[in-house]
Amino acid sequence: MRQQKRHKKSFSLKDSIFVKDGNYTFFIPVSILVILVLASWSWIFLAIPPVSNIAESVIAKNFNQGRNDAVADKDMQGSDSPINDIPITDAPESSTDLTDDTTGSQEINSNPKITGITFSSDSVYKSESYEISAEATDPEGQQLTYKWTVSAGLLEGSNASSVKWTAPQNPGNCEIKVEVADPLGAKDIKTVTVNVLEVQNDKEDDSQSQETQTIQPEQDTSSAQPVRKIVFVSSMAGNEDIWSMNIDGTDLTQLTDGPGREMYPSISPDGKKIAYSADIDGYWQIFTMNWDGSGKKQITNRPYRHGYHAWSFDGRFIYFGLYIDDSWDVFVMESDGSNTRRLTTNPQLDNWHPYSHPFEYKIVYESGFTGNEEIWEMGLDGQNNNKISKGGINYRAPKYSIDGNKIAFMGRDRNNIEQIFIMDSNGENVVQLTDGPEGARLPCFSPDNRLIVYNSMAAGGNIFIMNIDGSQKIQLTNTPRDDWGAVFMYH
């Protein structure tokens, strides 16, 4: 009978990884141990996030902390501009979240920052030109675009970091806004308010000023005086021609002397150019000339009558009426006569007497059948056309005030006599300013918004001036012929 073998010694898995059985040693429990070890490691791997996620988390945390520290430590620095106490309005901050469609991860596109707006001069005076610059940075170093807008005046190069701005013709506050954006749409906006002054201070040294006055006092004094003129149509020399005079009626000067009629003067925004119509072979063509009558140039040449023109607020365009299809319609062209476009089309009635808004690309004009004309407003491209007059008094030949808040026009009173009226730019609060039995026609505001010039058949047909409220009417001309179509020319 085979003797049963006995285990000499046995070890549990708790104490060892092997078992001795007689003369043999074998490792049967090793596989079990491996399984257990691998199972425990899998829990460790599941508990620890991938290395890449740890790295992204650390980088994002450090980046955001650095950005917050930078924003906290860096307030907007005062610009080098010597213009003091200019309030700056910040736009609400925003950021752009960019999501990777393949990974679902997000990146933050931070806003650019406008750190300063500088001017090229100590102070700002009306009708003078200045360079304005914006300084901006982008946290990601992206290329920035710029967009400038102004509430008044003429802006050149509105899409650059530095622009040229010509101040408006009237003193007062003007807002200048710049918007800076990166290619992904994040942006920053700043607005400054500039006080436009009336007259520039004398900057000469006392000694130099005294010496100059001793040598040529009259020349120095006259050269410092601005031009304040009224330009109008008169037949005092025979034909109807363009004339100018001081606003007190002195210094009558003939500016045109062509063989035919020359009429409907219109002054450029800077006060240095005059557009007018001249009868050439039976057709009214538009000419331009310098404010003193020099440099005459014909800019239209069509077999139609062109008249009732007005410059856009920036001097780039000229609006005008064209008699075509047996009625007047409104057209616009570049100020050199190129790129003419038709804005109204209605062969049944007249659309004419356009006049430009003082700081927007839109016009008011007269439209309607004879005796039932109304005042309409529309944009540069002929869109957004809407009637603003309320009817009842026959609205004709409208003109904006320099601030755009009022419109002067001629209408008929209760006695069916043409008079001068004024109303709000939305057509409300109509007020009659003249009431003489001879009537009054073709009003126009002065660039300083203080006066209205007009013509009346009183005393035979002459030019008059009055305050904007209709008070203190003063006759300026006293000629044996008809004077009409007066406009102000300041520069």
Secondary structure, DSSP 4 states (H G I P E B T S, - for coil): -PPPP--S----TTT-S-EEETTEEE-TTHHHHHHHHHHHHHHHHHHSPPHHHHHHHHHHHHHHHHHHHHHHH-PPPPPS-S--S--EEEPPP--EEEE-TTT--EEEEPPPEEEEEEESSSSEETT-EEEEEEEEE-TT----EEEEEESSSEEE-TTSSEEEEEPPSS-EEEEEEEEEE-TTS-EEEEEEEEEEESSPPP-S-HHHHHHHHHH-HHHHHHHHSPPEEEEEEE-TTSS-EEEEEETTS-S-EE----SS-EEEEEE-TTSSEEEEEEEETTEEEEEEEETTS-S-EE----SSEEEEEEE-TTSSEEEEEEEETTEEEEEEEETTS-S-EE----TTSEEEEEEE-SSSSEEEEEEESTT--EEEEEETTS-S-EE---SSS--EEEEE-TTSSEEEEEEE-TTS-EEEEEEETTS-S-EE----TT--EEEEE-TTSSEEEEEESGGGSEEEEEETTS-S-EE----SS-EEEEEEEE-
